[in-house]
Amino acid sequence: MTQLSPLRAPEHRAFIGPEFGAGEDGPDPQTLSYVQIMGNPKLAVLARRVWEELREQFAQPDDAASMAAASPEAEEYRTKLEGWADMLEILLEETLAELEAINAQRAGPGAEF
Amino acid sequence: MSDAPFPAPVFVLAGPRSYSSLAVGMIGQHPELFGVPELNLFQCLDMEEFNTGENPDGSSKSPFWKSMRHGLLRALAEVFSGEQTPESIRMAERWLRTRDQMTSAQVLQELAEAVAPRRIVEKSPGILRKAEFMNRMLAAAPNARFIHLVRSPIDQCKSAMAAKGGIGVLLSLNSVDHRDEEAQLEPQILWHDTQIQILRFLDQLPDEQFVTLKGEDLLNDTDATLKALCKWLEISDAPDAIEAMKHPEDSPFACMGPANAPLGNDVNFLNSPALREGKVKFSPLDAPLPWRDDQEHLHPRVTALAEALGY
């Protein structure tokens, strides 16, 4: 019979980020703010690559889109389109919120992502 | 709210792309449990923080905070008005505004009492960023049970790199290899350090209060794993209960919500919440890393941790 147990892995308690050059270990895993990324030339180059790829990702419809277009179930497709419209609205809102946060960070202490 | 203890919640602790939405959806469908969306309560000391999205020092909690509120709004709408509509979400907004001075622990208690005798099942990956948030969760529900949900590292990393928007998450969480002339995303850092953050938190709990669950076992050996979970949670493992858990799509939260709170969970799960038949394979720990072109393997510490977690 399957039994579940609590695994503690007691020999593993240190974060690994510092071994990949992320700087000092701390009480929590590290995060990066926009200011930290753009203030570090190596990270800024990586960030530009990431953002270009994200732009492409969000410009493409999901695979489900083409499948739905071929489906005879028009209602199902309509529902999916409504879902995408919702998501696009969210993305737009989030983009605006992010711009607002970036502007705030430029003006003051850095917010966490 | 009463002074009596409320039914102990079940919290799932898992990194991104670890089947956590599906797992919470499944477990939460047990007739004695009540799965909720991501509440994101414990990033906040009180509801003023939750409502404004600002930390006490005035900084922003997250550029995505507005959508991170959707889960609690949907849960409140469903529990207190029996539906999720634009009107009930507005009701939930008012409910939250009138509790500006209440702590996140008090709001959890009020929600838990409202669904009692069922027990809340929840996960909010955002709380794993800080031990302070996780400790706040434990202080709010000292008798809660915790499920440490894991997924094999190479597959989790592949999924994190492939998910829409995933590379942005990896960058913002500093899952980055800084050692070479060019920095590059390295998802095994996030896999490893998320487990460490969870293991450190679990150090303060007795063995009886948490369990480790491999996501692959849940998907490949579903009935037996669900039965084992039920036994551990001391809830019925009758066939109808197990059958209900195999239908996460029946949850009122397993779909997009109304326009003023559409999210509350991973969009991919919301659009396709059903448990799919078929076995999940996982990559051996010594396989070359598919996201790198230098034939690198997992860092030895990542491999060792994965082995210690049952891989």
Interface residues (C-beta under 8 A of the other chain):
Chain A: M1 T2 Q3 L4 S5 P6 L7 R8 A9 E11 H12 R13 A14 F15 I16 G17 E19 F20 G21 A22 P27 D28 P29 Q30 T31 L32 I37 K42 L43 V45 L46 A47 V50 W51 E53 L54 Q57 F58 D62 A64 K80 G83 D86 M87 E89 I90 E93 E94 A97 E98 E100 A101 I102 A104 G108 P109 G110 A111 E112 F113
Chain B: D57 G58 S59 S60 K61 S62 P63 F64 W65 K66 S67 R129 K130 A131 H148 K164 G165 I167 G168 L171 S172 L173 N174 V176 D177 H178 R179 E181 E182 A183 Q184 L185 E186 Q188 I189 L190 H192 D193 T194 Q195 I196 Q197 L199 R200 L202 D203 D207 Q209 F210 V211 T212 L213 D217 D221 A224 T225 K227 A228 L229 W232 M256 A259 P262 L263 V267 N271 H299 R301 V302 A304 L305 A308 L309 G310
